[in-house]
Amino acid sequence: MSGIEWLIAVLVLLGAIFVLLGSVALVKLPDFYTRLHGPTKATTLGLGSLVLASMIFFNFVQNELSLQQLLIALFLFITAPVTAYMLIKAGMHQKVAALEVTKNQHLMQVSGKKPAP
């Protein structure tokens, strides 16, 4: 295997691991606010790694100029933080309780939310 093929294999493996960790975090973390970190952080990094591997494969191995993956990555990195922000604002508007151990409890108190038991 050449160096580019090794790089593609490592990026695909890393992407798969991060997507899996993000999915597990979505299920296992205790409250709504901490659950948002899984899909917005790890899964975005994993999908970015997979898209980067795809870009490298089509541009260097297949010798085709492929800009679709660049648009996918741009869309992914723009929409994921905006979606997380909107979900957090909706949770705060609906007064979804946060755990006591969640940081920034003073923000929750200012907005009138009570911690979850």
N, C-alpha and C positions, 0 to 999 in steps of 0.2 A: 504494500500500500504506500502511496505517496504521502507527502506531508499535508497536502490539501485534503486528501481523503481522511487522514487522521483527525485533522481539525474539524471537518464536517461531522465525523463520528463523535468526537468529544462534545461538540455543540449540541448535537441531537440528544446525547445521553444527559448532558447537563439540563437541557430544556425539559426533558421528560421527568427528571428528578424534581425540578422546581415546580412543574405543573402538578405532580403528585403531592408534593409537600403543601402547596397552596390549597389543593382540594381537601386534603386531610385536615388542614387548619380550619377550613370552612366548617367542617363537621365537628371538630373536637374543641374549639375555643369556646369559652363559657358564655359570653354575652354578645349582643348585636354589634357593639362598637369594636370589640376585639376581633370578631369574626370577619370584619371587613378587611383586615390586614392580609389574610390569606389570598383572596383573589386579586387584590389590588397590588400587592408587592410581589409575592413569589410567583404567582401565575403569570403576571405581566412579564417578569424577568424570564420565565421559562418559555413563554410564547415568543418573546423577543429573540431568545437564543435559537429557537426552532426556525424562525423566519430568517435570521442571519445565516444559519446553516443552509437554508434553501437558496438564499441569494448567492452564497459562495458556490454552491453546487452548480446552479444554472449559469452563472457568469464565468466560472473558471473551468469546470469539468465539461459542461455541455457547450461551452463557447457561444452562448447566446446572451444578448443583453436583455436582462429581465428586470423591469422596473416595477412590476406588480407587487413584488415582495416589499419594496421600499414604501409603497403606498400603504400596504397592510400594516407595516411596522409604525408608520407615521400615524395612521388612524388608531392603532392600538395604544400608543403612548400618549395620544391626546385624549381619547375617550375614557380610559380607565380611571385616571385621577378625577375627572369631572363626574363620572358616575359614582365614585366613592363619596365625593363631596355631597352630591345630591342625596344619596342614601343616608348619609349622616345627618344632613339638615332635615330630611323627612323623619328620621328617627327622633331627633330632638323636638320637632314640631308635634309628633305624636306622643311625646313624653315617654319614650322607651327607657326603662330603667337601666342604669349602668351598675356594674359591680362596685363594691366599696374599694376594692384594690386597684380599680382603674385609675390611672393618673388624671390629673386636672379635675379633681372633684369640685374645686371651687367654680369651674365653669358650669358644671351641672347644677350647683347650688344657685348660682346667679340666674340661670335660666329656669329655675323652679322645679327641677327634676329631683326625684328621690332615688337613692341607691337601691338596687335590687337586693333582696335578702341573701 
